[in-house]
Amino acid sequence: MALPASGLSRLLASRRIQPADISAAATWGVAAGSAAIYLVQPFDWIKKTFFEKPEAEA
């Protein structure tokens, strides 16, 4: 059952952002970020950048 174009636009225009929408967007963002880190695995860069002390130049 398809809605006419005017009915569909009215339905989308009247919709408000719900807390569940924000929660879902945050969850998908965390999932996407975790997947990106898993795929790239920048652990050497993180270790060098944040945990190792730079050598003192003479």
Backbone torsions as a table, in degrees:
resi	resn	phi	psi	omega
1	MET	NA	112.8	-177.8
2	ALA	-97.3	141.7	176.2
3	LEU	-86.2	144.9	173.5
4	PRO	-64.3	159.3	-175.6
5	ALA	-57.4	-39.3	-179.3
6	SER	-67.8	-37.9	178.8
7	GLY	-68.0	-40.0	179.1
8	LEU	-66.0	-43.8	-179.5
9	SER	-66.9	-35.8	177.5
10	ARG	-66.0	-39.4	179.6
11	LEU	-64.4	-45.0	-178.7
12	LEU	-70.3	-34.9	-178.9
13	ALA	-71.1	-30.7	-176.8
14	SER	-86.4	-5.9	-176.4
15	ARG	-78.4	132.7	178.1
16	ARG	-102.6	156.5	177.6
17	ILE	-74.9	126.2	-178.8
18	GLN	-100.6	158.1	176.2
19	PRO	-58.6	-31.4	178.1
20	ALA	-65.7	-33.1	177.7
21	ASP	-65.7	-42.6	179.3
22	ILE	-66.2	-41.4	178.4
23	SER	-63.4	-42.5	179.4
24	ALA	-65.3	-41.1	178.7
25	ALA	-64.2	-40.9	178.1
26	ALA	-65.5	-41.2	179.1
27	THR	-63.1	-44.9	178.2
28	TRP	-65.1	-34.2	177.4
29	GLY	-65.6	-42.8	177.5
30	VAL	-64.8	-41.4	179.1
31	ALA	-63.6	-42.4	179.4
32	ALA	-66.2	-41.7	177.9
33	GLY	-64.3	-41.8	178.2
34	SER	-64.4	-41.1	178.5
35	ALA	-64.7	-39.8	179.2
36	ALA	-64.5	-43.4	178.6
37	ILE	-65.4	-38.6	178.7
38	TYR	-64.2	-41.0	-178.4
39	LEU	-71.3	-38.4	-176.3
40	VAL	-85.3	-39.9	-179.3
41	GLN	51.2	67.0	-177.2
42	PRO	-86.9	40.4	-172.6
43	PHE	-67.6	-34.5	177.4
44	ASP	-64.9	-42.8	178.8
45	TRP	-64.3	-41.8	179.1
46	ILE	-63.2	-43.6	-179.7
47	LYS	-63.6	-44.6	179.8
48	LYS	-66.3	-39.4	-174.4
49	THR	-74.7	-42.4	-169.8
50	PHE	-107.4	-23.9	-171.1
51	PHE	-113.2	-26.9	179.6
52	GLU	-89.2	140.4	177.6
53	LYS	-85.0	136.9	178.7
54	PRO	-67.7	149.3	179.4
55	GLU	-74.0	140.3	179.1
56	ALA	-75.0	129.7	178.1
57	GLU	-85.1	138.4	-176.7
58	ALA	-85.2	NA	NA
